Amino acid sequence: MFQAINDFLVNAGDYLFGWILYLPRDLRVVVVAVLTSAVLAYVRKWTTDQDWLGRAARDQKRLKELMAQARAAGDKDARRRHKQTMTLIKLKGIWPELKPLPYAIVPIAILATWAFGRLAYEPPAKGQTLELRLYVPNADIASADRPYLLPEPGIEVEQTDTGGLVQDVVRDSHPEPACWWDQANALLSSKLHLTPELTGVARWRMRAVGGPDRYRLRIRHKGKTYEKDVLVDGRHHPSAYDACDDGTALGVELAMRPLRLFGQVGAVLVLQPWLVAYLLIAIPFVYVFKAVCRIY
């Protein structure tokens, strides 16, 4: 049910935001983040009493000046009165601060859901080497019952040290940090015990060499079939990971390169690289829009 709703919102979002996918890779994240900031700023403008918020902001600024003067003069009573007045203004401003949220949550949810489905990874293209992975319990490592990938027209599977269409199950490994950012995140994840446990994995390296843009790959393992949709149109990326809950396999993944802003901004704990970049841009731009457009 949840997946169906997510797919509906992503596909619906294509009608509104699909043009973003034609932009250069890094610019996509920047545009989505700035759009988010614009929505938050302008919803605030049209759903709040800007006159009251403006007067409250000016009063607080003046109270800070009076508190500084009272501090310099050693007048504790005056400082206390000014502080109490500022607290009353802040308390009265709680509702105006919260009022825009119900109006902003729907457009932001649609935009964010679409971004999760379209911007998380670099879209695969024909001719590009892809890696399909089947995760299984550790007990299946080096088992004689080897998973195999059913042939698919238009898909060329490479012969590797662990096999071709039929692959050995080996112990998975954590990826090597690509830069200082990944090293810091790996260290932080380890300290907080958020590093995922390693399992068994079978890997297939392949390329789409012709035919359609969309394929359905099928893996057979222990009498069961696991399917993974692969899209190679160069603009959209398919879902990366599909969980399995049948006691035989843990999940199927199409390994894709995460979208990293300028090739540098990486993940922070469970936050994907594109989302970290998105937040680093969107949050400051809310204040930029507010300052430029005089929104309180």
N, C-alpha and C positions, 0 to 999 in steps of 0.2 A: 504493500500500500504506500509506504513512505517513498520507495523507489519510483513508483508510478507518478506520484505528485512531483517529485524532484525532476523527473524526465519531462513532465508537462511544463513546468516552470522554465526549464532550460530551453526547450523547444520554442515556447512562447517568447522567451527573451531574445531569441534569434531575430524575431521580427523588429524588435526595438534596438537591439545592440549588435546585430550581426555585422554591421558595417565596420565595427571595431576590429574584427578579425582580418580585415584587409590592410590594417596599419602595420608598421614594423613591430617586431616582437616587444621591445621595451616600451614603445609608445602605447601599446594596448593597456598595460598595467597603469601607466600614468593617466590615461584618459579615464579609465574606470574609477580610479581614486579621486580624480578631480570632479567627475560627475557626482560621486557620492558626497563630496564636500559641498558642492553647489546645492544638492538636494537638501542636505541638513541645514545649510545657511538660509536658503530661501523659504523653506518650510517654517523655520523659526521666525522669519520676518513677517510672514502672513498669518501666523497663528498666535502671536503674542502681542501684548500691548507695548509697542515699541516706545511710546511716550513715557510710560511708567518705568520701563527698564532703563531708558536713557537717564531719567531723573535719578533713579536708584544708583546707577553707575557713577553719576557726577557727585551724588551725596557721599558715596563710599570713598571716592577719591578725595573729597574735601575732608572727610572724617579722618582719613589716614594722615593728611597734612596736620590736622588739629592734634592728633595723637602724638605726632612727632614733635610738635611744639610743646605739648604738655610734658613729654618725656624729657625734652631739653630743659624745661623749667622745673622739673621735679614735682609736678602737680599730679599726684596719684589719683586724686578724686576726679579730676577732669579726664584723665586717661580712662578711668573706669566708666564714666558716663559715655564717652565717645565709643568705647568698645561695646557697651550694652546697646547703644543706638545702632551700631553697625550690625550687631547680631540680630536685632529685630528686623532690619532691612533684608538680611540674608534669609531669615526664616520666612518672611513674607514673599521672597522671590523664589521659593522652592517650587510652588505650583507653576508660575510662568516658565521656569526652567524645564519642567516635565511636560508641559502642555503640548509641545511640538512632537513628542515621541510617537503618539498614536497615529499621527498624520504621516510621519516619515517612515514608520516601520514597514509599511507595505511596499513602497517603491524601493527601499533599501534592501528588503528581503528578496525581491525579484532580481535586483541587480546583483546582489551577493550570490544568490543561487546560480544565476547564469555564469558569473565569473568563476565559481568553483567548478562548474562543468565545462568551461571553455578556456580558462587561462592558466590552469594549474601546471600544465606541461607543454613542451614544445610539440606542435602537431607533427605526427609522422608523415612522411611523404614516400612515394614510390621510389624504389631503388635504395632507400635507407635501410641499414641493418637494424633489425628489431630483435628483442629477446623476450620470449614467452616463458613464463615460469609456473611450475606446479609445485605448491608447497604441501608437504606431507609430514606425518609424525616422524620423529627421530628413529623409531623402530624400523622404518622402511629403508633406512640408509644401507646401501650395498645389498639390498634384497634382490633375489633372483627374479622377482616379479617386477619387471621394468615398465614404466609408462611409455606409451608411444603416441605420436601425433599422426592423425589420419591425413593422408595427402590431400592438398587443396589446390585446385587449378589456379595458376597465377602466383603461387607462393613457392619460393625456392628456399629449401632448408639446407643449411651448411652442415658439413660433416665436421664434428669436433672430437676432442680426445675422449669425450664421454658418450659419443654416438651420433646418430643422425636423426632419423624419424623415431628411432627407439633410443631412449636415454637412460643413463644410470641415475640413481638417486644418490646425491652427495650431501654432505653437511654444508649448510649455507654459511656465509661469512658477511661481516659488516663491511660496507663500502669504505675504501680508503678516503680520508678527507682530501678534498680537492684544493682547499685553500685555508688560510688562517681562520676564516669564519666557520668553516665546517669543523676544524679542530676544536675551536672554542665551544661550539654547540655539542660536539661529541663528549667533551669533558664535562660540560654542564649536565647533559642527559645522564651520563654515568654517575655523577655525584648525586643526582636526584632519583637514581634507580629507574629511569625511564627508557633505558636502552632495551629494545625488544629481544626476547630470547631467540636463539637460533634454532632452526628446525631443519628437516630434510628438504631438498629442492631438486627438481629436474629442470634443465634449461634447454631451450631450443633457440638457436640463432637463425634468422631467416630474413628474406627480402621479398617485397611485393614487386614482381617484375613485369606484370601486365594484367589485363582484365579490368575488373571494376575497382572502385575505390573502397568498397566495404567487403570484408570477408568474415566468415564465421569459422574459426578454428576449433577443432575437436580433439580432445585428448582422452585416450582410453587408459584406465588404470584399475586393476582388480575388478574387472567386470562392469565398471561404471564409466560413464562418458561425461566429460566436463567441457563446456563450450565457452568460447571467448570471442566476442565481436571485436574486430580490428578495423579501424578507419584510417586510410592513408591518402587523404585529399590535400594535405599540406596546410589546411586552415583549422580544421576541427581535430581535437584529440578524443579518443574513446575513453571510457572509464579505465582507470589503471588497475584496480583490484576488485575482484569478486570473491567474497567469502563463501566457503563451503561448510556445511554443517551435517555431514553424513557419516562422520567417523572414519572415512577413508582418506580424504584430502582436506587440507585446511583452507586453501584458496588458490585462485588462478590470477596471475598478474602479467600485464604487458608492461615491461620495464621501459619507461620513457624518461627523457631528460627533463627535470623540473625547470620551470621557467624562472630564471634568476635575473633580476633587474641588472642591466649592464654586465651580466655574467658574474656578479660578485655577491649580491645580497642572497644569503642562504637561509636555511630554516632556523627557527628558534624553538627548541623543544618540540612540541607537537604541531607548531604552526608551520605550514608549508612556505617555501621561499617566496612565492608570488604574494601570499597573504601578508608576510612580514613587510615586503616592499609596499604593498597597498596601504597598510596602516601607517608606515613611515611617511607616505605622501598625503594620505587623506586627512589625518589628524591636523597637521599644520595648516593645510589649505582651508580648513573650516575657519580658522582665525584670520587667514588672509582674506577670504570672502567677506567675513564680518567687518574687517577693518576697511577694506576698499569700498564696500557698499554701505557702510555705517549701519550695520545691524548689531543690535545690542542683545 
